[in-house]
Amino acid sequence: MQPIALKAETCRWDSVSLGEIMLRLDPGEGRIHTARQFTAWEGGGEYNVARGLRRCFGLRTAVVTAFADNPVGRLVEDFILQGGVDTSLIRWVKYDGVGRTVRNGLNFTERGYGVRAAVGCSDRGHTAISQVKRGDFNWGEIFGPQNGSRWFHTGGIFAALSETTPEVAIKAMDTARRFGTIISYDLNYRESLWRAIGGKAEAQGVNQELVRKVDLLLGNEEDFSAMLGIELEGVTEDFDELPIPSYEKMLRDVARAYPNLKMIATTLRTAHTASRNAWGAIALYQDEIVHVPQIEIDILDRVGGGDSFASGLIYGILAGKPIDWAVRCGVAHGALAMTTPGDTSMATLAEVERVMKGGSARIAR
């Protein structure tokens, strides 16, 4: 495996993300089907990484996406602006007044508690971003010398939105690579998105092509199986025990199948209950395993924990830290993100570093 080599020249952005951003409607402690009020947040697998890099780690990030130009789209834009992510690359599509041809996605999400698991119910058909085509974004202008980005992040959620979105991702990746930008990809398998367009067979066909263009690959054990057909051996259906040698073998199997990859990382999660998990990570870099053992964590809202792991890991690499530091940063940031509501992180770098050092939860005042 070759090392990750970052661009030396000055760029407008540290990282650019491509993906869908939805309006999340959260019933708080209640249930979707009995709620009388919801708290609104923004969220999306690829976007959450850009926002974490900006708000927690202070990097310059932008998001490439599309919205129907109506009050819902402008509400999501307002959330993005509050998060500090550059909105100049958003594509606005004329709204037809009803949503017959284009609309903005909604994501109803219960946090879960104890024996009641978290539940997601998305309403995302015909969204503006799902309809984008290969020529809708000027990737040469985005990644070229007039702007430029040190890093580019996208993932399997975006690739699953429609027949055209994988082509958009391919064009973005090819252009990013031409300008020396590092590419990360989170497999993020969502059965609900692939079900109607060919299921796992289609998911594997699409993702096997995309992963051949990637430097850093992220995913959990289900993602590697569903999206790449590479199985994790020796685990039970409920993942009560996570045999580290099996994870190491899986990562090495992925590396052999995709020699272009410079790093592969996966979180290690054992869900005892919805509100109590064991949480850690394992990565393969330059043929060496980096393992952060699981710790027990309490969870308020688990959605976005994996994205916050990704942003912490990417920050460590962009900051020039050792790889083991970067993986531990990802674990700490993901753990902190799951202590607050919403998809995105509310943590600070000082809090992340405190958790990395084993700091206690005593009150700070």
Disulfide bonds with the S-S distance in Angstrom:
none
